[in-house]
Amino acid sequence: MKKIKTVLIGMGKIGYTGDLKNKKKIQTHYKALNENKHIDLICVVENKKINLKNKKVKIYKNINKIKFLDFELAVVAVPTKDHFKVLKFLINLKQSKMILCEKPFTDDYKKAKQISTLSKKKNKYVYVNYFRRTIPSFIKLKHYLKKSNKVKKMNVFYSKNLIRNGCHFIDLAHFLFGKIQFDQVNKFRKELCLKSNNAFIKLNFINNRKNDNFFEINFDNKTIIVDKKTRIFEKVNTKKKQIFKNSRNEIDIFQKISLNTFIIHYLNKSQRNNGGIYNSEDLLNTLNIIKKSKL
């Protein structure tokens, strides 16, 4: 198969520097792209000085330089505040057929609507990197939860802020329980409550980096506990056991898993949208919930 010519825009922590000191981890787009057999990374765009071991990859300081390149995929890893202008620029280019953008795809609901409308008009395929949807153990968890029609209560504990980190768990709730909606917010406790047809979800902001990014789901007199390494445990009374084994430590190679899922999805034409944002309704709803919460 012909390799997909690709450009990477943004070489910060999620773009490039995040796993430079660890050979086993794949937590940056640069490393995931370089190690993927379907990808030919032809250039990166970064206004700060960087040195790459792969000298075949060109470095441009100005995004306008890619106007004259032949490429199919663009990966956007710039700060969120710059997503809108970069996405608009790429969608208007003739050569970019698909765009993989870091979450939350814009920092404003109105801008998100504009990008959604423009991408459909230009028949461009845009995907936002909510990588938790692609992690194998979470896919297994979704099927596991479907076996019971009982109402489920999900408690999420996360740090940082809602648009930067909490948005991952709003999207994960969409993935696990279907369409969700804003319920209420407690600003004093820093709690955001959501609901779906068969689930209640509470996002709790915590300021403790050692214990962040985990959640639990209660139903059928049992508790499902998912730790920050994506290990999934079932707890009944006082007995606790791991119910899904990780294929390696999934959180250490999440960009590789996410990129592979994206490429498979794109190459399978039967799964493509007719242009527009991948899973558009969920993406826009996530930003709308953030807008309503004002946390």
N, C-alpha and C positions, 0 to 999 in steps of 0.2 A: 504494500500500500504506500502511496505517495505521502511523505511527511507533511504535516501542517505547518506552514511558515508562520512564525509567531513573533510578536513584539511584546515586551514587558514594560509597562509605564509605572515608575515608582520603585525605588530600591532601598526603602527604609526597612524597618524591622520585619514586617510581613512580606515585603518584596524580596529582601536579600540577606539582611544581617542577622535575622533571628536564630539561625542554627549554624552559623559559621564555625563555632567552637565545638560542635558535636557532629561527628560523622554519621551517627546512626539516625539522628532525628531528621525529619523532612517537614519543616514547619514554615518554609518560605516558598513563594512561587518560583523563584529563580532555580532553586534546587529541584523542585518537583518537575519543572519544565525540562531542565537539563537531563534528568534521569528517565524521561518518558520516551519510549521508542517511536511514538507517533508524532513527536514534536521536533521541529527544526527552529530553534531560537535564533533569530537573525540579528536582533538588536534589543537594547534596553534604553530607556529614557530616564535620566536622572541629572538634576542640575548641580548636585554635589559631586566632588571628586571621588571616584571609586576605581578599584583595580580588580579586574576579573582574571581568573586563571585561564578560562576559555577565551583565547585571543581571537577566535573566529566570530565571537559575538561583538558587534559594534556598539559603542556607547555614544548616545546623543544627549546633549544638554537641553535641546529645544524640541518639543513635540512636533512642531511643524515639519521637521526633517522627515518624518515617516510618511508624509504625503506622497513622496516620490518612491516609496518602497512597494514591492509586491509581497503582500502578506494576507493571511486569511483570518488568523485569530489575534485579538489584542487582549492582554491581561492588565487590568487596572488595579494598582496597589498604592495609589497616592492617598494623602489624607482625605477623610470624608468630605471636608469643606470644598475640596477640588473635584469631587466626583461628577457633579453636574456639568461643569464646563468640559471636562475630559470626555465624558460619555456623549455629550452633544457633538463634540468635535469628531469622535470616532464614528458615530452613527451617520454623520453626513459624508464620510469618506466612502468612495466607491469600493475600495478593496477590502475593507474589514467586513467579513461575512458574519463573524460571531465575536462576542465580547464577554469575557469573564471578569466580573467586578467584585472587589471586596465588599463585604457588608458594611453599612446598611444600605448601600447603593445610592442614596442621597441623604442629606441631613434635614430634609424638609418635604412634607407630603405633597405640596403644590409642584415642587420641582420633579418629584417622582412621577406625578401624573403627566407632566410635560414629556419626560423621557419615555414613558410608556406609550404615549400617543405618537411621538416621533419615531420610535422604533417600529411600531406597526405600520406607519406610513412608509417608511423606508425599507420595510420587510427585512429587518435585522434581528438576529437572534442574540438576546442578552440574558446572561445567567448571573445570579448573585451568589457568592460563595458562603452560604450557610452550611458549613461542612458537616455539622452534626447529622443532617439528613442522610449523609452518605456513609456514615460509620456502620459497619456490619452489625455490631451488637445492638445499635439503636433500631436498625431495620428489623432485627429479630424481636426486639422489645415491642415494636408496633404490632406485629402479628400476635405476639403473646397476649397483649392487652385486648385484642379483638375477640379472644376466646370468652371473655366475660362481658355481659351487657350491663353489669352493675355500674352505678355512678362512681366515678373515680375522683379522688382529690390529690392534686399534685402540688407539692411545696418545693420551690426552687430557691437556692441560696447562692447569691452571686455578689461580686465586688465590682469596683470601677463604677460605671454609670449605665443608665438604661440604654441609651442609643449605641454605646460602644460595646457593651457586654450583655446586658439584659435582653437586647433584641434577639440574640441567638436562641434564648429560651422561649421567647414569644413565638419565633418561627418553629422551634421544636414542638411546642404545644400544638401548633397548626398541623404539623406532620403526624403527631401521635393521635390527636383527637378530632381532626377535621376542622371545619370552620369554627373559629373562636371569636369572641367579641369582648369589648371593654365592659367591665362590671362596675368597679369602684376603685378609688385610691385612698390610702391613708398616708398623708404626707408626713405626719408626725412619726409614724412607725416605719416609713419608707417601704410600704407594701403596695403592690399593684395586684388587683384581683381581676381575673378573666374567667370566662365561662364558655362552654360549648353545650351541645345537646346532652352529653353524658359525662361531663367533667367540670370540676372547678379547679382553677389554677391560681396559685398565689406566688408572686415573685417577691422575695425578701432581700432587700439590699443589706449586705454585711460589709464591715470594714476590717476583714481579717483574711489576708492573702493566703494563709496556710490552709484554710478550710473552705475556700470559695469554689464555685462552679460544681455544685453537686445538687441532686434533687431526689425526692422520694415520692412515691405514688401509693396511696392507700385505697384498697378495695377488697371485697371478699374476706374480711378479717385478716388480711395480710398486708405487709408493707414491702414494696419494691424499692430498693435503695441503689442509686447510681452514683458512684463516687467520681472524683475529678479525673480519674484514669479510665473512665468509662466501664469499670467493672460493675456488673449488675448482680445484686444479691436479692434473694427472697427471704423475708423474715416473718415467721409465723410464731406467735407467742415470743419465746426467747430464743428459738432456734433460727440460725441464719446460715444460708448456704449460697454459694455463687451459682447462678443458673445458666449463664452464658460465658464461655471462655473467649478471651480476646485473641484475635489473630495478630500476634505480636502486641505491643502496647499501641493501640490504635491512635491514641492522642499524640504519640510521638511521630507518627507518619501521616498526620491528617491531611496535609496538602497533597500528598501522593494519592491517597484514597479519593479525595475530592476531585482532583484533576482527571483521574481515570474514569470516574463516574460521569463526569461532564463530557469527556471525549466519546465514551460509549453512547451516551444519550444523543450527542450531536450526530455521530456517524449512523445511528439507526434512524433513518428518515421517517419511519412510521411514528416515532416518538416526538418529532419536532412540532413546535407551534408554527402557525403561519405568521412568522415574524413576531415581534413583541417580546415582552419580558417573560422569562420562564416562570411559571407559576405566579402570574401577574397578580391575581386576586389576593393571595397570601402576602406577597411582598408589600403591596399597597396597604393592606389591612394592618400589617405590623407597624408601619410608619404612622398610620392613623391612630392606632392604640397609643403609641409613644406621644403623639401630639395631644391626645385627650388627657393623658396621665399628668403631663407637666412636671414630672419628677426630675 
